[in-house]
Amino acid sequence: MSQLSELAGLGSPLYEARKGVYPKAVDGFFRRFKWAIMAITLAIYYVTPWIRWDRGPYAPNQAVLIDLANRRFYMFQIEIWPHEFYYVAGLLIMAGIGLFLVTSAVGRAWCGYSCPQTVWTDLFQHVDRFIDGDRNAQIRLANAPWSAGKLTKRAFKYGIYLFIAFWTGGAWIMYFADAPTLVVDFWTGNAAPAAYITVAILTATTFIFGGFMREQVCIYMCPWPRIQTAMMDEKSLLVTYKDWRGEPRGSVKKAEKNPSDFGDCIDCNQCVAVCPTGIDIREGPQIGCITCALCIDACDSVMAQVGRPRGLIDYCTLDDAEAEKKGEKPQGAMKTLLRPRTFIYLGLWSAIGLGMLFVLGSRTRLDLAAEHDRNPVFVQLSDGSVRNSYTVKIRNMETRPRTVRLSLDQLKGGEMWTEGSSRSQAGRSTTVEVAPDSIHKLRLFVAAPGANIAREEFALSVAGSGASGEQQGDRDTLIFERPDEQ
């Protein structure tokens, strides 16, 4: 760093050294809300792979499973095949639009409450308080010289960090294989190398990002703070310091002597002390604010103690803050939320979700794909008829074996039979046994009279047994080739 400074001709470092952030414990509505969100999100992450879901004897019984080996994605009753990846793409688009909706309405609420970096950093900060004490004790310990007591505390704390990080990486791989089986294989050394590598990488990243980098990830590494500015305006709800009410700052004693010379802010710095990114909200909107609202809890507590009204720091739009400053009535949160931008985002999000639900509910569980064999294109039989051959793939997307009827439509005088059978067994339809959750491949022969036309369209369709009788499946249109001259 000093060499870079010398090359630049500067007498001081190019970058300011990081200042440690030691958030103080606080109680209040938003802190309790963060507790609830943290508990719910961590429970979902760690517990979900262990939930069982009965899909019958031919499918895995893990409720949520990304089965890469068999190219399946299971989510409770829903099963996604590789050719249905558009459902996953739709979910990702919905997640993106959902972020736009939340950001335009209430700022960086995702960052403040539900982002994995926020959740695990918050968890690690509670570990800090459990081992080292609250803010002041942490600062004293950080500045104290190394001793046996400090070394013991650091080793114990980092051991807990490592334990949390390890189980975070371990929980991740359980989404990709049967969780109970994978745990046994992992600890007995029989798991795939990819499992150990993945756990090692995720353990390291969780340990470093959540334990040490913390607010630096939010401020410097994450692109979302830069993107969000395009979706926020003066009507977005933000954590706002009402400077018109708080300035000029002064202690309680000074304000008692000259109340007209000071605002409500007593310059106690509690809003800074509780901030997980170490910013001063009184400096206005800034990229380091993740809108966790802990400063609101801290400020409201102080205002109650000194007998002044709450809301010096509050969720507020810049327009409403300006209206309050002028003595006008603010619009309020509901009018802020019910505006064209939020309706547009909500409409897009809902339309995509409803469209996916409709397609998901109406999709067939029996697919058909057929391809004309090109060598030879056709064969002239001894009785004057013409035979074409096709490679047919029948996909059974149910978790049970099915008897499938393959039917020939529209080809006048046509008949078909499968490889391994004879023409004497030919007809307008044939039955095939298809295993559960599999693709059955067969070669199909179709014969028809040699008419005075070179080619003709016809259709193949499949139908399979269902709970309420025969269910119609997919349909494919094919070309039947004949000689150019008859």
N, C-alpha and C positions, 0 to 999 in steps of 0.2 A: 504493500500500500504506500509506504514512504517513497519507494522508487517511482511509482506512478505520479505521486505528488511532485517529485523532483522533475520528472519529464514534462509535467504540465507547467512547471515554473511556479508552483504554489508552495506556500510555507506551511500549509495545514493539510490534513488528510482530505481526500476527495469525498469520502463518505463518513457520516457521523456514526460513531460506535453505538451499538444497540444499548438502550437503557432498559434495565430489567423492569418487568411489569409484575406487580404483586397485588392482585385485586383483593380488596377487603370484602369480608362476608357482609351480606346485607339481607334484610328480610322485607317482604312486601309482596304485592300482587304479582308483579312481573317476575320476581325471583321464584315464587311458588309455581308460576306458570312454566318457567324454564325447568324447574324440577320435574314437573309432570311430563313435559315434552321429552326431556332426557330419559326418564324412566320408560316411557312408551317406546321411543325409537330404539333404545338399547335392548329392550325386551323383544321387540320385533326382530332385530338383527340376530340376537343370540339364540332365541327360542324357535324361530320359524323352521329351521332345518329339522327339528325334532318332532314337528307335528306330523301325525300320520293321517293318511286319507285312503280309504279303501276304493280301489279302482278295479277290483276283480283279480283273478289269479294270473292274468297275463300282463300286468302292468305294475310298475313300482308303486309302493304305498307311501312314498314321501310326498307331503302336501305340495311343497315347492321344490322343484328339481330341474336343473339345467343339465340334461343328459346329453353331453357332447358325443359320447361314444355311439349312441343310437340316434343322434340328431333329433332330439325331442326337447320340448320345454313344457313342463307340467306346472300348473298353478291351480291347486285344488281340483275342480271338476273340468277345467279347461286344459286341453292338450294342443300344443302348437307344433306343426310339422315344418320342415325346412322351407317348403314352397309357400307356407303361410307366414313368412317372416314379416309381411306387411303389417301384421298385428303388432309386432314389437316396434316397428317403425312408427306406427300410429301412437303407441304409448309414449315413445320418446318425443314425438311432436306435441302430444298433450302435456307432457312434463315441461317442455319449453314454453308453451303458451301459458301454462299454469304459473310458471315463474314470472312471465310478463305481467299476468293479471295481478299477482300478489305484489309485485314491485310497483306497478303503477298505482295501486291502491294504498298500500301501507309500507312502501319503501323496502328496505332490506330485511323484511321479517324472516325470510328463509335463512339469511345469514345469521340472524340473531338468535334463532331458536332451533332450526332443524338441520342445518348444514352439518355433515359428519365432522368436519374440522371443528366447528363450534361445540358439538356435543362431546367429542372426546377431549377437547381442551378443557371444557368445563369439568369433566370427570377428573382429569388430572389435577386441576386446580383444587378440587375438593380433597384429593390425596395430599396435596401440599399443605393444606390447612390441618389435616388430620395428623401429619407427621411433624411439621415445622411450626404450626400455630398460625395465627392470622397475620395480616399484612405486616405489622410492625415487627413481630417475631421473625417473619421470613426475611425482612430487610436486615435485621440485626445478625441473623445467622449467615446470610450471604456475605456480609461485610466482615464477619469474624474470621480470624486466622484459623487455619486447619488444625483440628484437634481430634482426639479419639471420639469425642461425642459428636462432632460435626461429621466426621467420616462415617460413623455408625448410622446417623440419621440419613445421610446421603445414600449410603448403600441400601438401607431399608426402603427408602422412597423409590430409588431407581429399580429396585427389585419388584416393587408393586407396579411401577410403570411397565416393566418388561413382562410381568404376568398378564396385565391387561392387554398389552400389545400382542402377546403371543396368542391369547384366546380370541383376539379380534381377527388375526390372520387365520387361526384354526377354524373359526366359525365360517369364514368366507368359503373355504374349500368344501365345506359340507353342503353347500348349495349345488355342487356339481357331482355328487355321488351319494349313495345311501349313507346317512350320517352315522348310525351305529356301527355299520360294517367298516366305514372309513376310519373311525376312531380306533378300532381294534387293529386294523392294518397299519395305521400310522404309528402306533406305539410299539408294534411288533416288528416294524421295519419292512413291512410288505406293501406299503403304499407306493404309488408311482412316483418317480423322481420329481415330476411336475408339482406334486402336492407339497413336498418338502421345500422346493424352491419358492413356490408361491407363499407358503407360510413364512419363510425367512424374509422375503421381500416385504410383505405386508407388516410383519412384526417390526422390521427396521423402520419403515415409513411411519407407522403409528407411533412408535417410540420417539422418533425424532420430531415429527410434526406436532404431535400432541404434547410431548414432554418438554420440548426445548424451543422450537421455532414459533409455535403458537400464533400470536398476532402478526408475525412477519408473513405467514402464509396468506392471511386475509388481506394485508396491506400491499404486499409486493408480488406474491406469486399468483394469486387468484385473479382471473380476468373479469370476474363478474362485477366488481365495483366500477370498472371502466364502462362495461356494457350497460349497467343499470341507468346511467345518467340519461340515456336516450329514451327511457321509459318513465322518467319522473319529471314532474313539473311543479309549479307553485300550488297545485291542488292535491299533491300526494301527501299522505300522512307521514310525518317524520318525527323523530325525537328532536324537539326544538327547545332551545333556551330562549326565553322571552326577555331579550336584553333591555327592551324599553321599560320593563318592570324591575329587573334586577340591578341595573346600573344607575349610578355608580355604586360599586361594591364598598362595603364597610362592615366592621365588626358590630356586634350587638351593642357594645358600650358606646362606640362612636355614634351609632344611629340613635341611641337614647338621648345623647346630648344634642344632636342636630338631626332630627328625623327627616326634615325636608331636604337634606343634602345627600341622602343615601337611598339606594333602592333596597329591594328585599333580599338580594344576595349578600350573605354575611361573609363570603369568601372563605368558607370552611374547607373547600376542596374535597368534600366527600364525594361529589360527582366524579371527580378524577380518580379518587382512591378505589372506587368500586368498578371502574371501567376495565373490562378484560383486555382491551387493546391499548389502554393507557393514554387516551386522548382527553382533551378538555372540551366538553361539549359547548362551553360558553364561547368558544372561538368560532362557532357557526358550523354549518354542514361541512363535512370533510370525509375523505375516502376511508379513514380509519374507523368511522362509526358504523357498527353493524346493527344498529337499532335494537339492541337487546333490552333497552329501557331500564337497566339496573340503576342508572343515574336518576331516573324518575323516582324509584323507590327510596334512594338515599336522600334526595332533595325533599321529597314529601315528608320524610321522617324528621329532617332538620326543621322544616317549616312548621311542623306540628309542635316541636319543642320550643321554638321561639315565638309561637303564637301568631304566625302569619299564614295566609291562605296557601293551600297547595297549588300545584300547577305552574310553578316558576319554570320547571323543566317538564314538558309534557308532550304527548303525541298531538301534533298540531300541524296544519298545512301552513305554508308561508303566507298564503292569502289571508287565512284566519288570524295569523299572528299580526299581520299588518292591520287588519280590521280592528283587532283588540287594541292595538297601539293608538288608533285614531278614535277609540271609544265607541266603535260601531259593533253591532251584533255579528259574531262569526256565523258562517254557514253551518258548521257542525259536521260530525263525522259521516252521518248518513248521506247528506248531500254530496259529500266528497266521494263516497263510494258509488253513488247512483249517478254516474255521468257517462257520456258516450264512449269514452275510451274503455272503461271497465266493462260496459255492455258488449262492446265489440269483441274484446278478449274472451269474455264469458260465453258469448254466442259461438265463436270459433271453437272454443274448447268443448262446449256441449255438443256442437254439431259433429265433431270428430268422434267424441265418445259414443253418441247415439248411433252414428253410422257404423262404428265398429261392433257395437252390441247387436245391431240388426244383422250384419253380415255373419257375426259369430253364431247367432241363433238360427239363421237360415242356411248355413253352409251344409253341404252334403258330406257324409262320412265315407263315401265310396267314390273314388276317383278313377277315371279311365284315361289312358293315353295310348294311342295306336300309331304305328308308323309303317308305311308301305315299304316292303322289301324291294330293292331296286335291281337285284341281280339274281334271276332275271325279273323283268318288270311283270311279265305274265307268261303262262304256259298254256299252249293249245292242247286240250285233251282229246282222246280218241273219238269221243262221241260228239265232237264239234264245240263243246262248251269251252269256256276260258277260265283258268284258275289264276287268282292272285294270292299272294301270301303277305301276312302282316305280323309284325311284332307288337304284342299287346301287353301293357302293364296295368294291372288292377291294384289299386291302393286301398287297403282296408284300414281305416283310421279309427276303428273301434277296438277296445281291449278284449275282444272275444273272437273266436274263429267264426267265419260266416260262409254260408253256401250262397254263391253269387251266380245269378243267371245273366249270361251274355246273349244279347238279342241282335238280330240282323233286321234292319228296317230299310224300306224304300227300294231295294234292289229287286226288280221283278224277276222271279224265277231263280233267285239266288239261294244258295245254301252254304253252310259252313261246317267245318270240323277242325279239331285241334290236332296238332302233331302228336303222334302216338296212337291215333285212332284212324279208322278207314273211312272212305267216302260213303260206305254203306251205312255209317252211323251219322251222316250229315243231316242237318235240319236248319230251321230258322233260328234256333237258339241252342245253347249248350250251358251246362252248369259246371262251376269251378269251385273248389274248396280253397279258401284263402285264410291263411293263418292270421292271428290277431296282430294288430300294429305292424303290418308288413306290406311289402309290395310283391305281388305274384306276377311273374313274367311267363308268357306262353307264346307259342307260334300258332297263328290262326290261318287256315286256308279257306278262301271264299271262291266258289265257282258259280258261274251264271252263263246262260245261253249266249252264243256269239251273235249279238244283234248287229244292226246296220249302223251302229255308232261306235266311235273309237273309245270314248271314256264316259263314265257315268258316276254321279255322286250317290253315295249311300251313307247310312249312319249305323254306328254301333252304340248300344246303350247297355248299361249295367243296372241291375236291381238286386238287392240283398234282403235277407230276412231281418226284421226289426221287431221291436217289442209289440207293435200294434199291427203286425202283418208285414207284407213286402214293402220295402222302401225303395223308391226310385233313386238311382244314383246319377252318375255323370253320363254324358253323351258326347261322342266324337264323330265328326263328319270326315269321310275318307273318299278317295277316288278309286274307282274300279277301272283298270286299264284293259283295252282290247286292241287287236290288230287294227291298223289304219284302214285296211281293205278286207272286206268279208266276201 
